[in-house]
Amino acid sequence: MSLGIVHLQPIVSLIAGILILIMPQLLNYIVAIFLIVSGILGLGLVR
């Protein structure tokens, strides 16, 4: 079984959700990092 971008995004979302529940003050940083990474991957700048 190979792990691709399609599988990576839900895993990252799940981990981010758990971290937000544990430490709500991380919300801004987690959302910002997630949006930046999603944008970079969406534009195809990183393969």
C-alpha positions in Angstrom: 0.0 0.0 0.0 1.4 3.3 -1.0 0.8 6.6 0.9 0.0 9.5 -1.4 -1.2 13.0 -1.1 -4.8 11.8 -1.3 -4.2 9.8 2.0 -2.0 12.4 3.6 -4.5 15.3 3.8 -7.2 13.4 5.9 -4.5 12.1 8.3 -3.1 15.7 8.8 -6.6 17.0 9.3 -7.3 14.4 12.0 -4.0 15.1 13.8 -4.7 18.9 13.6 -8.2 18.4 15.0 -6.9 16.4 18.0 -4.2 19.0 18.7 -6.9 21.8 18.6 -9.0 19.9 21.1 -6.0 19.4 23.4 -4.6 22.9 23.0 -7.1 25.4 21.5 -4.5 28.2 21.4 -2.7 26.4 18.5 -5.8 26.9 16.2 -4.4 29.9 14.4 -1.0 28.2 13.7 -2.4 24.9 12.7 -4.9 26.5 10.3 -2.3 28.8 8.8 0.2 25.9 8.2 -2.5 23.7 6.8 -3.6 26.3 4.3 -0.1 27.1 3.2 0.8 23.5 2.7 -2.5 22.8 0.8 -1.9 25.8 -1.4 1.7 24.7 -2.2 0.5 21.2 -3.0 -2.5 22.5 -5.0 -0.3 24.6 -7.2 2.1 21.7 -7.8 5.1 23.5 -6.5 6.1 20.4 -4.5 5.8 16.9 -5.8 
